[in-house]
């Protein structure tokens, strides 16, 4: 007596069988939901973003308490947030690196790429989820400090403050977010948490130091001046409307050409790193 055979119909399995579970075609929305779950389910996100908010709001609030209304005649209301953000940007960069290197460190990236073989879609979802989260957290903290300063120090001597000041705060928050995106790209390239963080610390802290050293020697002084002009701290000061060598100290207004050049530099560097991450992640083994 022979065993009965079961007729099949391609991928549907036995004849007449239909899976009760929905089988939608994978798309970017699924990858975004997955990356959002990853980002919100680990403690590093809470600690890094919490440190960012605490630094920006805490240091900014301390600066507001130490200032008077007359001080804001020469600087915008969002300026106190800059002092905390100069330190808080490190938290954004650390989170950017950990967003991808933590998966490489634990080996879970193999599970990710097995469940979602389209690596470009996964990487795009990481950039979008991290970028939006970092920007909203940074901009929210900056606006909170600016709102507190405008309420507590908007006295007769505070001067005129156009709405464009708030726009400059958003642009400054975007600059910090791009530093975090750059950190994520560096993490994708090096696949190591400590290495990625070390690279980003060098990107932020070394240009002013190297520029100051090179400015001592006349032969390389022009290179030193470029490094002193184009670095993250100076860029953030100009974007937040603080007077620097490229702005008008008397007016205390943001130098638009200088700010545009800083944004151009960060966009080019970040864009190149992101493009490199797509090439490397798509070609190499896990």
C-alpha positions, 0 to 999 in steps of 0.5 A: 500500500502506497502512502497518499501524496499531497498536491501542491500549488507552488508557494501556497503549500498543500492544495487549497491551503491559504495562510491565515497570516498576512504576508505583505511585501516588505517595504521601508515602513517595516524597516522604520518600525524595526529600527524605532523599536531597536532605538527605543528598547535599549538603555543607551538611547535614554542615557545619551538623549537624557544627557543631551537634554540635561546638559542643554537645559541645565547649563542653559538655565544656569546661564540665563540666571547669571545674565540680565536683560541688557545682555541680550541686546548683543545676543539672541535668546537662544544663545544660552542653549549654545553653552550646553550644546557644545558639550551635549553634541558629544551625546548625539555623536555617541548615540549615532555611533552606537545606533549601528555598532551595538549590533555589530558588537553583539552579532545581532546584525546577522539576524537583522540582515537575515530578516531583511536582506535589503541592506540599503533599506535597513541602513536608510531606516537607521539614518531616518529614525536616528536623524529625526529623533536626534533633531527633535530632541536637540531642537526641543531642548534649544527652544525650551532654553530660548523660551525660558530666556525670552520670558525671564529676560525680555526686559526694556534693555533686551533690544529687538529680537526678530523671529529669524533668531528661532530659525537660526536655533533650528539650523544649529540643531540641524548642524548637531544632528548632521554631526550625529548622522556623520557619527552613524556613518563612521560607525557603519564604516569602522564597525567598532564603538570605541573606534567610531567614538574616537574618530568623532571626538577627533573630528570635533576637538582636533581641528581647533588644536591643530589650527592653533599649532599650525598658525605658529609657523608662517609656511603653514599658517594659511592652513591653520587659519582655515582649520580655526575658521571651519570647525564644529565649535566656531560653526555652532557659535555662528549658527546660533548668532554669537559674534566670532571673527566672521560676524559683526561683534557690534551687532551680534548678528549671525554672519549669513555667508559664514553660516552657509559655508559651515553648513555646506562643509558639514553637508559635503563631509556627511554626504560623502561618509553616508555614501561610503557607508552604503558602498561598504555595507552593501559589499562586505560580509557581515 
